[in-house]
Amino acid sequence: MAENRSELRRKCMTILYQMIVYDKEHMKYDVSDIINEVCPVENEFVKEIVYGVLTYKNEIDRIANEYLEGWTIDRLGNTDIAILRMGIFELLYTDTPSIVAINEAIELAKKYSDDSVRKMINGVLDKVYHEKVEK
């Protein structure tokens, strides 16, 4: 059975989470090995999100830090970082409709983040969206 995009985003979040943990522990890893471990069936959507977040990570983090009032992205939990990076990437670098990108990130945050962080993620994505629309 084919997985829906919401389930694939959850897998992307898991992959990005693992990479954040490995990076913080200064452990070497192969991105494709982590992808295959979490998502054994090859999936272009998963690759696009994971490799896209990796490619634009510095820019994504800069944007997140610009909108995280009184916080920086590295102070968030690893799961929250993964969700926020994925949401910003989808908003700015994919054809995913903005409302879908924001809603999917918020749904993940409802399941995996506490309420205050969910609100923070929502606020950042809303600001990124409004900046994107105004350009």
Buried (B, 14 or more C-beta within 10 A) or exposed (E): EEBEEEEBBBBBBBBBBBBBEBEEEEEEEEBEEBBEEBBEEEBEBBBBBBEBBBEBBEEBBEBBBEBBEEBEBEEBBBBBBBBBBBBBBBBBBBEBEBEBBBBBBBBBBEEBBEEEBBEBBBEBBBBBBEBEEEE
